[in-house]
């Protein structure tokens, strides 16, 4: 189960490191806001995708701990 735990922790770390940085780039993109400064569909969709990735990171971390303690 240790290889599984390592894989899950690596997945969690990747998501936590990469996606917040990606959000910074998306938020600065000219397509993220309209002329009035309101969030566009471009920004909203990316925020949802990033939120899902971060939830999956949390699930992966929890599953990694479960794999280490022998629950999985």
N, C-alpha and C positions, 0 to 999 in steps of 0.2 A: 504493500500500500504506500510505501514511501515514494516510489516514482510517481504515483498518481497525485499525492500531496504536493510534490515538487511542481508538477505540471499545473495544478490548480493555482498554486501560489504565484508561479510565473505569469499565468494568465491574468490574475488579479493585479499584479504589479504592472504589467503592460498596460492594462486598461486605466489604471490610476495615473500612470505617468503620461501616457500619450493623449488621452481624450481631453483633459483640461487644457493642455497646450493647444490642441486643435480648436477648442472653443474660442480661445483668444484670437486665433487667426480668422475664424468665421465671424466673430463679433466685429472685427475691424474691416471686414470685406464691405465694399460699397453696396453690395446687394442685400446686406443684412437689415438696412433701414431705408424707408422711403424718404421722400423729400420733406415730410413733416417730422421725421425722426421716429416714426412708429416701426416696430419690428415687422419684418416681412415674413412671408411663408418660408423663404429660404432660411432665415434665422430660427424660426419656430421648429421647423423639421429637424434641423441640426441639433437644437437643444434637446428635443425628444430623443434623438438617436444617442446623444452623449449621455443623457440620463439613463437610458436603458443599458448602455455599456458600463456605467458606473454601478448600477444595480447588479449586473452580471459579475462585476468584479467582487462585490460584497458576497454574492452567492458562492463564487469560486473560493474566496477566502474561508468562508464557513465550511464548505465542503472539504477544503484542504485540511482544516483542523479536525473535522470528523474523520477523514481518512487516516490522519496521524494517530488519533485515539482509538481507532478500530471500529468506529460506528458504521462506516461504509464497508 
